[in-house]
């Protein structure tokens, strides 16, 4: 496997030989000692997804006018408080639909003023050997804000900076009310949507894993100090400015934030991998990433000190190998295993998810067995699994209700009939609506696959 990546790297490392032993394992002491180099490669992975995978809805870096809008939103004069990249909502929703997902992307007022169908996302890397804390953003305390600077200096007590309860306590004082407001607003804007990238999945298996979390900070009560203390760390750090010493107020997400966001996130790994194949061709994600690194080096966008260059390339290969340990199989446009047929199957017109237009009818049979599988999968994604059961929707405990669901397609009459174990209808007297729950899941699946309109009813 290693040779596939080293062959790609030959264009930027033609005279050197990268031995397999140089590929620092992700858990080794050598890798930990070179954490800065590893961090550069992790940034490259985030940039690869943000900048290159346009067919997955990731539209690349923000324009200067869009970045300016984020600065004006918080009254910033210095720094770049904008997210990594913008999202083309039409492309992203189409890419999600092509793999059977429906994701509501959060769109902030900052970007809505610029382009109505554009959102933003910040990509962050988590995984082996990486802290789950996330550097979010900062705002500057200017040199002319002397009252604030003196208050910070009194808290330093010989330290170069301070954090934790002392920092939050200071932000809660009246002189810093506007600073706290700007800092939290900057964090919400920065993490309008969050893309979490890892080299291991939730079960701990190696391979590319990408999660998407819409509006992660907007769901939190930022007026609660207990919430702020649980999820965030605040810091004050000095730096030299033109008018003398200035300070930055910094907000960092604690590991608890990343852990909870991973639970709330939607797995979009298949979207990213499919977009990579569409953008680059029939290569694995690891090979595509390696090619992206070569491109960055050749364009002068990635420079590494000569003494660390070989180690940098070794990390590139180590990550590429880790990503490709979980191979990705490309399915058909309708994202179901074709070949099964039944007496109700027929010829369908399939909607092009990118354009919303009809394609030439496919001489392909989509069976009721396959539709049943997709509806059961959709129910598994939408049914809550924790907390007390409350009408009108069932919560999933054992999966028996979901597995009892069947969908029979009658394409000639444009009807989809769904069935489930009739014992569950007895719960309607308590306010539950299993018909509506199954009908909604069926409709979402059907609308994703077909341009043809169907009447969805419960079978008798």
PyMOL commands that set and color helices and strands:
alter all, ss='L'
color gray80, all
select helices_A, chain A and resi 2-9+20-22+29-33+35-52+54-56+64-74+89-98+109-112+146-156+165-171+174-190+225-231+255-264+269-280+285-298+306-323+368-382+400-404+422-430+434-449
alter helices_A, ss='H'
color red, helices_A
select strands_A, chain A and resi 85-88+118-125+134-141+161-163+193-200+206-214+232-241+244-253+266-267+406-410+415-419+455-458
alter strands_A, ss='S'
color yellow, strands_A
deselect
rebuild
show_as cartoon
